[in-house]
């Protein structure tokens, strides 16, 4: 399950928590590619600015702000493929099962 407050508010006692992240620039690159493929007329800079504004809004809101749970495992996907992310998540889950 994913979401902004899943590990901190919705399922604070989950056995495995992963905080999946990527740099604003990488997220903008990914979103820009999707938008262009969808036929939207937007610039990379516009997408990047929207993402940066959203990040500020979500991390600074009063109710359930976006933050990494203390016991979550951080994965930066900026330089990873989808397959690499999936493999890391599977490895983390398998390692937790051993404990």
N, C-alpha and C positions, 0 to 999 in steps of 0.2 A: 504494500500500500504506500502511496506517496501523498504528500501534501505539506503545506507550510508548517503545520504544528502537530503532525502525526506523532513524532517521537517525544515531544515535550508536553503536549496537552491531551491528545486523543488516546494514545497508547504509551503512557509513561513507563509502564512495566513490561514492555515488549522484550522478548529474549534477545533479539537482534535489532539494532538500530543502525542505520547507515545514513550519513549525511552526504548526499551526492551533490557536488558543486562543480562549477566551471567558471573561469574568468568571465567578466562582463563582455570582454572582447570576443571570446570564443562563443558565448551564447548569442551575441549579436550576429556573428558570422553564420551560425547555424540558422537563426531566425531569418536573416536576410536571404539566405539561399532558399528557404521554404517560401518566403513571401514572393520572391522573384519567380520561382517555379509555379506559384499560384497566380501569376500574372499581375501582381501588385506593382504599383509604381512608387517605389520608396528607395531612399538611399541607405547605405550602410550606417552613415552617421546618425540618421533619424532613428534607426533601429537601436543603435548603441545608446543614444540619449534616452530613449524610452525605457530601455532595460535598466540603466543607471537610476532613473527616477523611480522606477518600480522597486528596485533594491532598497533605496532610501526609505520609501513609503512602507515597505513590508518589514524592514528591520527596526523601524522607529515607531510603529503604531503601538498604541497603548494596550490593546487587547490582543493577546496571543501573537506577539511579534515573531518574525522568522529568526530562529537561532538554532544552533546545533545543540542537541541534548548532550549533557555532560558525558553520558556513557555511549554516545554514538561514535561509530567509526567513520572517519572522514575519508572520502574519496574525491579527488580532484580529477574530473574527466576531461579537462581542457585539452590534453594531448593523448587521449585514449579513444579507441574505436568503441563502438557499441559492444562488440564481442569481448573486448578487453574489460570493459566495465562489468559485463555479465559474469565473466570468469572470476573477477575479483570478488563480486558479491557472492557467488557460489562458494568460493574458497573461504570467505568469512563465515558463511553459514555452516559449512562443514566443520570448520575449526571450532565454532561455538558448540556444535553437537558433541564434540569430544570432551568438552569440559563437564 
